[in-house]
């Protein structure tokens, strides 16, 4: 089975972390070998062959989810989805800019050109900026995040942060596919489609992660906000269920806490084992979406240090409650 070979590989940095992008742009005027979709008849264009916004300037990024797939040895789902789009022409007319899986990124549209991905044809609606009219297909770069994996989401968030910086945008210019289908940024029960399905339940947290990476790019001297969590890191547990095993089905709800990462189970349902620096609050395995980076702090060992840490813990809890009031789940 022939796999794609990138025409070029480019890299970008977030903090101290560097990621590679395999670029293989669909050729201009590529034609469909058969009827692909209503908008792509046999002999029709395999991509719009039109510039974003009419002048090649993106106004935002649209985030998507698609299903994970099993692939042959020697490749990965990002390459396979790219190949399915072109030259295999098996994606039923969907054409995005990027596919992301784990640490693998493939790009098949230029950053100046339109795709077909947002279900809004050639229409526009009021955007996130005052007075702005924006179309998903017409004006945004599409990032397709494959499956429901913490590592893949992190890579997708890092890519989005880089693209926002590259295009002179900011995290307010991040959109869900749901937005361009006229739906809220959450799972709508009974809807024929919700996208990005896996990220919608924690959309604001995902945007917050993008913002942290965006800030890390803005300050290259910043600690590697983009690097993977490592054992010994001080992390902020946002509150939620804590489990006795990395694949536990029933957890005990615990409050927000500053914690130390003590173990990592890569690919597990609950990948991080945390121990709160103030004893008795958190000890166990937690979901990735409930964990974010916190500055390095010493372990809690009593006395004045314990009082200081407890005060910091209380302050963080207050900040979390304030955020929850602004952006209720």
Steps between C-alpha positions, in 0.01 A plus 500: 500500500663831394509761776534873443840663503494866605617753244661688788511493880485821699519547874371740764573554866273548799711583804785249482296244311548458124253327270534397135236542230495268198386717212353353184266757344227374267597624151323802354231388254501139632193332351264236642539155338130431571197656668624585852218715642223729382752784472766280337373323187725280288760733353423772758760675712627303800536824701353850459815646338407836657672727749384538861307824533567574135855617578652197674467636855345267756258652753487202736559131561226237502559198726361160400502143634490185294513134600825324574580216261720191491773528240770270357849493644722777372238774495264690731139627484603856406683372191218261416229767519716729285546226242128419511431864410748505211596311289253230610198736494318305773398778742160582342600856421644602838828691460678641806837668544645276774460153647642443849560167675718467810817688401445457125375793290422497127410807294318466165375855433707817485434748782370754249236280338144400580385151590170315525441410863260735683158401360428864418567509126583854392307679776616723785365577848587737784837402643665538839636846422270802505358569155669197348333272245675166459452176308649167605588390148562851369720643774642238740778245517371152588679285759368141519590332832478122467346297782467569869854503636662747740826503301320565170296784651815654643669486158188650342496780757867573436441510124203736545712729721774510238256575217333779699838663560609442140187663361486795740192361677433409864304231689175695456527401133463129582171339391323167525344331198174524696522880483482499120208257511311757710534305826650589838851395600374192683348162418141550386293192578305370201709691245601300195860615547704658777860600431761499644312225683766401753616855576160672527436382860818682605520768230592786734777291654634423151496872416682566825767248403536668161540834676775363727690373195430829319651688794802264505567584134471870579766460771762253369692530828198364686531149647388237255129545541474275197705211633321181612435460871781322681515319834579755769317785326278721713155499339163655571215251540184686399271284713302191402516122539812327632541126425686214667634371166589645160201326342260546792129528425384665823678788668462713809447871439773717646540882509761700306853459631865565424658157448819318408497260203621166639429254216400505131306227316532604135189418298296404808149625566622689810863572405631703797552400862501804729576562865392834646774703665266559793430148633161338482352689207597298189674164465422293192456486123321783318370595155736702279243776446502577875874571512695812399850626561587688820831656599750275677445507876655307790319211671280581798685420825321704765564821689495836329556333161177305542312821582638672191409207276153478652449871432613452141269202469205706628585783260507261205166354604355849509633571151349177370161584648515847345581350160215252538258789552627671185496184288255253653524143381 
